[in-house]
Amino acid sequence: MRYVMNFEELLETRDARKTTKVRLPYGYFYKRLIDGKYSNFVEFHDEVADHVAFSSCVRREAEEMSKLDDRRQLKFTPNEGGDGVYAIAVEVGHYLTFEQLLNENPAIVARKNFISSTISDLVDLTTQLNDKNIFHVCFAPSNVLVRKSGANVRLLCHGSYYMKLEQDVLYDGVEDFVAPEVFAEGTVDARTDVYSLGKFVAWLYQSGGIPFELKGVLAKATAQSPDDRYASVKDFHQALLARQSMRRTGLVGVAALLIALLAVGCYFYLLPTPEVIEYVKPVDEPIPDDMVDDESLLLDIGADADSATIAAAVQQQAYLNDSLSVDERKMREYQAKAEQIFRKQFTRAADQILSKIYNNEKMNLTEKDFLARSRAMTEELAKKEAELAKEANLGNDRSQRIASEIIDQLTSKKMKELDPDYMGIHKKPSDDDKTINTTVKNKK
């Protein structure tokens, strides 16, 4: 009887020609054709598999992981030879390492909720493992897997099963993602996973720079001493969410401040003798011409490129230089380019929003109506700033400062284009104005 492959196997067969061995810390991950079907295998490095305790470690992990009911944990079966376990057969599916994923599709980091869902999935699974005294130890991009369809997180082998091995051999090449105590033969616990997961989160953000509000959280998570870190990955995750929530609260505060400033400005203007306040034009921070005109930056994309394209180009260029590190000078250039595009996009959006109220029709309103429209306009500006800043991976302090400069400049320009004396809002006549009017009438 002829064997008929299912749909998933057909897809894997189609992609098989492109499949090569991928290096994990403990072995090479690849596909093998057996009886007309493609199966996933990890062939362990000789220097790892030769350890006398290695085979027993693999058998124990395979047995215990088979009992864990979570699709994010890959199941596997040891393959044994005359000298013990030399490989493992991994469950069916098309899997990539995160390192491969971002090399092939760097724009995925700009996809909505990609980073947050990745972190959440890793935290959920790691919390389950830690509760059973199982620790992943190394969340290096080459040691965290993802299902190609849907980009869902998967984990395979966990470091705490292999503590009897030589750790510097096991994690050769990915030492930066492993806590110091692992190499010092110290205690390995949940704080060890906090350190490594913190390094992984920082790596996810490397293309656009770590958001300012998260730097303190990541610094604590990756502290050299375990005592200075978060007690668990769950605590670490809650701290990340809290800081991100503070950023959103900060944006609301900025919106409220702008509304208050508009209200105060209108109040003083409507007084009989308003105080003249000199407008000071913000100092521009132009990007150097040689940086802006460099056609090689961001893979020759134009200034009108969308934020997803920017993120893709930045990440792709970073990986062309080094898959695990980014040249700081280049990153500054990419960041400057991203800021330039943010300025252009926000200027266009802010001009449209401000034009809704700063025009002759809308300015001839009552004070109550004017303030109501100003409040709506300010909220819309703050929402647009947050949206564009997130897409461009700019820190909130930087994006808010740029947005504030642009709003000040546009507002000043639009006010000057309107009635320079009244701004379209008729102020109350002062006593001096009344005296002058009476004198003119008497002369007539």
C-alpha positions as CSV (number, residue, x, y, z in Angstrom):
1,M,0.0,0.0,0.0
2,R,1.3,3.4,-1.0
3,Y,2.0,5.8,1.9
4,V,0.2,9.2,1.7
5,M,1.7,12.1,3.6
6,N,-0.5,14.5,5.6
7,F,-0.5,18.2,4.9
8,E,2.1,19.1,7.6
9,E,4.5,16.4,6.2
10,L,4.0,17.8,2.7
11,L,5.0,21.2,3.9
12,E,8.0,19.9,5.7
13,T,9.0,17.9,2.6
14,R,8.8,21.1,0.6
15,D,11.1,22.9,3.0
16,A,13.5,20.0,3.5
17,R,15.9,21.1,0.8
18,K,16.4,24.3,2.6
19,T,17.0,22.6,6.0
20,T,20.5,22.4,7.3
21,K,21.9,21.5,10.7
22,V,21.4,24.3,13.3
23,R,23.7,24.5,16.2
24,L,22.2,24.4,19.7
25,P,24.4,24.6,22.8
26,Y,24.3,20.8,23.3
27,G,24.0,19.5,19.7
28,Y,22.9,20.0,16.1
29,F,19.2,20.2,15.3
30,Y,18.1,18.9,11.9
31,K,15.5,16.8,9.9
32,R,16.0,13.2,8.8
33,L,14.0,11.2,6.3
34,I,12.9,7.9,7.7
35,D,10.5,5.6,6.0
36,G,9.2,8.4,3.8
37,K,8.6,10.8,6.8
38,Y,10.7,13.7,8.0
39,S,11.5,13.6,11.7
40,N,13.3,16.1,13.9
41,F,16.6,15.1,15.5
42,V,19.2,16.6,17.8
43,E,22.6,14.9,17.4
44,F,24.6,15.7,20.6
45,H,28.1,17.2,20.4
46,D,30.8,14.5,21.1
47,E,32.3,16.6,23.9
48,V,28.9,16.6,25.6
49,A,27.8,13.1,24.9
50,D,31.1,11.6,26.0
51,H,30.5,12.5,29.6
52,V,29.8,9.4,31.7
53,A,26.6,10.8,33.3
54,F,25.2,12.2,30.1
55,S,23.0,9.3,28.9
56,S,21.3,8.9,32.3
57,C,20.6,12.7,32.3
58,V,18.9,12.5,28.9
59,R,16.8,9.5,29.9
60,R,15.6,11.1,33.1
61,E,14.6,14.4,31.3
62,A,12.8,12.5,28.5
63,E,10.7,10.6,31.0
64,E,9.8,13.6,33.2
65,M,9.0,15.9,30.2
66,S,6.7,13.3,28.8
67,K,4.5,13.9,31.8
68,L,4.4,17.7,31.4
69,D,1.1,18.6,29.8
70,D,2.1,21.9,28.0
71,R,2.4,22.2,24.2
72,R,5.2,24.7,24.6
73,Q,7.4,21.9,26.0
74,L,8.7,19.6,23.2
75,K,8.7,15.9,23.9
76,F,11.5,13.7,22.7
77,T,12.8,10.1,22.7
78,P,16.5,9.1,23.3
79,N,18.3,7.3,20.5
80,E,20.8,4.9,21.9
81,G,23.9,3.2,20.5
82,G,26.7,1.1,21.8
83,D,28.2,3.9,23.8
84,G,24.8,5.2,25.2
85,V,22.6,8.1,24.1
86,Y,24.0,9.9,21.0
87,A,20.8,11.7,19.8
88,I,17.1,12.4,20.5
89,A,14.1,12.2,18.2
90,V,11.9,15.3,18.7
91,E,8.1,15.4,18.2
92,V,6.8,16.3,14.7
93,G,6.7,19.9,13.6
94,H,8.6,22.6,11.8
95,Y,10.7,24.4,14.4
96,L,13.3,27.2,14.2
97,T,15.5,28.8,16.8
98,F,14.8,32.4,17.6
99,E,18.1,33.2,16.1
100,Q,17.0,31.7,12.8
101,L,13.6,33.3,12.9
102,L,14.9,36.8,13.3
103,N,17.6,36.2,10.6
104,E,14.9,35.1,8.1
105,N,12.2,37.5,9.2
106,P,13.6,40.4,11.2
107,A,10.4,42.5,10.8
108,I,8.5,40.0,13.0
109,V,9.7,41.9,16.1
110,A,7.5,44.9,15.0
111,R,4.4,42.7,14.8
112,K,1.8,43.7,17.3
113,N,2.2,41.8,20.6
114,F,5.0,39.6,19.3
115,I,7.5,40.5,22.0
116,S,4.9,40.6,24.8
117,S,3.4,37.2,23.9
118,T,6.8,35.7,23.5
119,I,7.8,36.8,27.0
120,S,4.5,35.8,28.5
121,D,4.7,32.3,27.1
122,L,8.3,31.8,28.3
123,V,7.4,33.1,31.8
124,D,4.3,30.7,32.0
125,L,6.3,27.6,31.0
126,T,9.3,28.5,33.0
127,T,7.2,29.1,36.1
128,Q,5.8,25.6,35.7
129,L,9.2,24.1,35.4
130,N,10.7,26.1,38.3
131,D,7.8,24.9,40.5
132,K,9.2,21.4,39.8
133,N,12.8,22.4,40.5
134,I,13.6,22.3,36.8
135,F,15.6,25.3,35.4
136,H,16.2,26.1,31.8
137,V,19.4,27.9,32.7
138,C,20.2,29.2,29.1
139,F,17.6,31.3,27.2
140,A,20.1,32.1,24.4
141,P,18.4,32.8,21.0
142,S,19.9,29.6,19.8
143,N,18.4,27.6,22.7
144,V,14.8,28.9,22.5
145,L,12.7,27.4,19.7
146,V,9.7,28.6,17.9
147,R,7.1,26.8,15.7
148,K,7.4,28.3,12.3
149,S,3.6,28.5,11.7
150,G,2.4,31.1,14.2
151,A,5.8,31.8,15.8
152,N,4.8,30.1,19.0
153,V,7.5,29.5,21.7
154,R,8.9,26.0,22.3
155,L,11.6,24.8,24.8
156,L,13.4,21.5,24.5
157,C,16.3,20.5,26.9
158,H,16.8,22.2,30.2
159,G,20.1,22.9,31.8
160,S,19.4,21.8,35.3
161,Y,19.4,18.1,34.1
162,Y,23.0,18.5,33.0
163,M,24.7,20.2,35.9
164,K,27.1,17.3,36.2
165,L,28.6,18.2,32.8
166,E,31.3,20.8,32.3
167,Q,29.3,24.0,32.0
168,D,31.8,26.0,30.1
169,V,31.8,23.2,27.4
170,L,28.0,22.9,27.4
171,Y,27.5,26.6,26.9
172,D,30.4,27.4,24.7
173,G,29.6,30.4,22.6
174,V,26.5,31.5,24.6
175,E,28.1,32.3,27.9
176,D,26.6,35.8,27.9
177,F,23.1,34.3,28.4
178,V,24.1,32.1,31.4
179,A,24.2,33.4,34.9
180,P,27.7,33.7,36.5
181,E,26.9,31.2,39.3
182,V,26.5,28.4,36.8
183,F,30.2,28.6,35.8
184,A,31.2,29.1,39.4
185,E,29.5,25.9,40.5
186,G,27.1,27.9,42.7
187,T,23.4,27.3,43.4
188,V,21.2,27.1,40.4
189,D,17.6,28.1,41.1
190,A,14.8,30.4,39.8
191,R,17.1,33.4,39.9
192,T,19.4,31.7,37.4
193,D,16.5,31.6,35.0
194,V,15.6,35.3,35.8
195,Y,19.1,36.3,34.7
196,S,19.1,34.4,31.4
197,L,15.5,35.4,30.6
198,G,16.5,39.0,31.2
199,K,19.3,38.7,28.7
200,F,16.9,37.2,26.2
201,V,14.4,40.1,26.6
202,A,17.2,42.6,26.1
203,W,18.3,40.7,23.0
204,L,14.7,40.9,21.6
205,Y,14.8,44.7,22.0
206,Q,18.3,45.2,20.6
207,S,17.3,46.4,17.1
208,G,15.5,49.5,18.3
209,G,17.0,50.0,21.7
210,I,15.7,49.0,25.1
211,P,12.8,51.3,26.1
212,F,13.9,53.6,28.9
213,E,11.3,52.5,31.3
214,L,12.5,48.9,31.1
215,K,16.2,49.5,31.6
216,G,16.0,49.4,35.4
217,V,14.0,46.2,35.4
218,L,16.5,44.5,33.1
219,A,19.4,45.7,35.1
220,K,18.0,44.2,38.2
221,A,17.1,40.9,36.5
222,T,20.7,40.5,35.1
223,A,22.5,41.6,38.3
224,Q,25.7,39.6,38.8
225,S,24.7,38.5,42.3
226,P,21.6,36.3,42.5
227,D,20.5,38.1,45.7
228,D,20.1,41.4,43.7
229,R,17.8,39.8,41.2
230,Y,14.0,39.2,41.2
231,A,13.1,36.0,43.1
232,S,11.3,34.5,40.2
233,V,10.6,34.9,36.5
234,K,7.0,35.8,37.5
235,D,8.2,38.7,39.6
236,F,10.4,39.8,36.8
237,H,7.5,39.7,34.4
238,Q,5.2,41.6,36.7
239,A,7.9,44.3,37.0
240,L,8.1,44.6,33.2
241,L,4.3,45.0,33.0
242,A,4.3,47.5,35.8
243,R,6.9,49.7,34.1
244,Q,5.1,49.5,30.7
245,S,1.9,50.5,32.5
246,M,3.7,53.5,34.0
247,R,4.6,54.6,30.6
248,R,1.0,54.6,29.5
249,T,0.1,56.5,32.7
250,G,2.8,59.0,31.8
251,L,1.3,59.6,28.4
252,V,-2.1,60.3,30.0
253,G,-0.3,62.8,32.4
254,V,1.3,64.6,29.4
255,A,-2.1,64.8,27.8
256,A,-3.6,66.3,31.0
257,L,-0.7,68.8,31.2
258,L,-1.3,70.0,27.7
259,I,-5.0,70.4,28.4
260,A,-4.1,72.4,31.5
261,L,-1.7,74.6,29.6
262,L,-4.3,75.3,26.9
263,A,-6.9,76.2,29.6
264,V,-4.4,78.5,31.4
265,G,-3.4,80.2,28.2
266,C,-7.0,80.9,27.2
267,Y,-7.7,82.2,30.7
268,F,-4.9,84.8,30.6
269,Y,-5.8,85.7,27.1
270,L,-9.4,86.5,28.0
271,L,-8.3,88.8,30.8
272,P,-8.7,92.6,30.1
273,T,-4.9,93.1,30.0
274,P,-3.2,89.8,29.2
275,E,0.5,89.3,30.1
276,V,2.6,89.1,27.0
277,I,4.6,85.9,27.0
278,E,7.5,85.7,24.6
279,Y,7.5,82.5,22.6
280,V,10.9,80.8,22.6
281,K,11.4,78.6,19.6
282,P,12.7,75.1,20.7
283,V,16.3,74.3,19.7
284,D,16.2,71.9,16.8
285,E,18.4,68.8,17.0
286,P,19.0,68.2,13.3
287,I,20.5,64.9,12.3
288,P,23.9,65.5,10.5
289,D,23.6,65.7,6.7
290,D,26.2,63.0,6.2
291,M,24.0,60.6,8.3
292,V,20.7,61.5,6.6
293,D,22.2,61.4,3.1
294,D,24.0,58.1,3.6
295,E,22.3,55.8,1.1
296,S,23.7,52.7,2.8
297,L,21.7,53.3,6.0
298,L,18.7,51.1,6.7
299,L,19.3,49.1,3.5
300,D,18.5,52.1,1.3
301,I,14.9,52.6,2.5
302,G,13.4,56.0,2.1
303,A,12.2,58.4,4.7
304,D,8.6,57.4,3.9
305,A,9.1,53.8,4.9
306,D,6.7,52.5,7.5
307,S,7.8,51.5,11.0
308,A,7.7,47.8,10.3
309,T,10.1,48.2,7.4
310,I,12.4,50.3,9.5
311,A,12.4,47.6,12.2
312,A,13.0,44.9,9.6
313,A,15.9,46.8,8.1
314,V,17.5,47.6,11.4
315,Q,17.3,44.0,12.6
316,Q,18.5,42.6,9.3
317,Q,21.5,45.0,9.2
318,A,22.4,44.1,12.8
319,Y,22.4,40.4,11.9
320,L,24.5,41.0,8.8
321,N,27.2,42.4,11.1
322,D,27.0,39.9,13.9
323,S,24.1,37.5,14.8
324,L,24.7,38.0,18.5
325,S,26.0,41.5,18.9
326,V,25.4,44.9,17.3
327,D,28.0,47.6,16.5
328,E,27.2,50.5,18.8
329,R,28.1,53.2,16.2
330,K,25.8,51.6,13.7
331,M,23.0,51.4,16.2
332,R,23.3,55.1,16.9
333,E,23.0,55.7,13.2
334,Y,19.9,53.5,12.9
335,Q,18.4,55.2,16.0
336,A,19.0,58.6,14.5
337,K,17.3,57.5,11.3
338,A,14.4,56.1,13.2
339,E,14.0,59.4,15.1
340,Q,14.1,61.4,11.8
341,I,11.3,59.3,10.4
342,F,9.3,59.5,13.7
343,R,9.7,63.4,13.4
344,K,8.4,63.3,9.9
345,Q,5.5,61.0,10.6
346,F,4.4,62.8,13.8
347,T,4.7,66.2,12.2
348,R,2.4,65.1,9.4
349,A,-0.1,63.6,11.9
350,A,0.1,66.5,14.4
351,D,-0.5,69.1,11.6
352,Q,-3.7,67.3,10.6
353,I,-4.9,67.1,14.3
354,L,-4.0,70.7,15.2
355,S,-5.8,71.9,12.0
356,K,-9.1,70.6,13.4
357,I,-9.1,73.4,16.0
358,Y,-6.6,76.0,14.9
359,N,-8.6,77.5,12.0
360,N,-10.9,80.6,11.7
361,E,-14.1,78.5,11.9
362,K,-13.2,76.6,15.0
363,M,-11.5,79.4,16.8
364,N,-14.6,81.6,16.8
365,L,-16.2,79.4,19.5
366,T,-17.2,80.0,23.0
367,E,-14.5,79.4,25.6
368,K,-16.3,76.3,26.8
369,D,-16.5,74.8,23.3
370,F,-12.9,75.7,22.6
371,L,-11.6,74.0,25.7
372,A,-13.7,70.9,25.0
373,R,-12.2,70.6,21.5
374,S,-8.7,71.3,22.9
375,R,-9.1,68.4,25.3
376,A,-10.1,66.0,22.5
377,M,-7.2,67.3,20.3
378,T,-4.7,66.8,23.1
379,E,-5.8,63.2,23.7
380,E,-5.5,62.5,20.0
381,L,-2.0,63.9,19.9
382,A,-0.9,61.8,22.9
383,K,-2.4,58.7,21.4
384,K,-0.7,59.3,18.0
385,E,2.7,59.9,19.7
386,A,2.4,56.7,21.7
387,E,1.5,54.7,18.6
388,L,4.3,56.0,16.4
389,A,6.9,55.8,19.2
390,K,6.0,52.1,19.8
391,E,6.3,51.3,16.1
392,A,9.7,53.1,15.9
393,N,10.9,51.5,19.2
394,L,11.7,54.9,20.7
395,G,11.9,55.4,24.4
396,N,9.0,57.4,25.9
397,D,11.2,60.2,27.2
398,R,12.8,60.7,23.8
399,S,9.5,60.5,21.8
400,Q,7.6,62.8,24.1
401,R,10.4,65.4,23.9
402,I,10.4,65.3,20.1
403,A,6.6,65.4,20.0
404,S,6.5,68.4,22.4
405,E,8.9,70.3,20.2
406,I,6.8,69.6,17.1
407,I,3.5,70.5,18.8
408,D,5.0,73.8,20.0
409,Q,6.4,74.7,16.6
410,L,3.2,73.8,14.7
411,T,1.0,75.6,17.3
412,S,3.0,78.8,17.1
413,K,2.9,78.7,13.3
414,K,-0.9,78.2,13.2
415,M,-1.5,80.9,15.8
416,K,0.5,83.4,13.7
417,E,-1.5,82.4,10.6
418,L,-4.7,83.3,12.4
419,D,-5.7,86.7,13.9
420,P,-2.4,87.7,15.7
421,D,-4.3,89.8,18.2
422,Y,-7.3,87.8,19.1
423,M,-6.5,84.2,18.0
424,G,-10.1,84.1,16.9
425,I,-11.4,84.4,20.5
426,H,-12.7,87.9,21.2
427,K,-11.3,89.2,24.4
428,K,-13.1,91.4,26.9
429,P,-12.3,95.2,26.4
430,S,-10.2,96.7,29.1
431,D,-10.9,100.0,30.9
432,D,-8.2,101.6,28.7
433,D,-9.9,100.3,25.6
434,K,-13.2,101.8,26.8
435,T,-11.6,105.2,27.5
436,I,-10.1,105.3,24.0
437,N,-13.4,104.4,22.4
438,T,-15.2,107.1,24.3
439,T,-12.6,109.7,23.4
440,V,-12.9,108.8,19.7
441,K,-16.7,109.1,19.8
442,N,-16.5,112.5,21.5
443,K,-14.1,113.8,18.9
444,K,-16.5,112.8,16.2
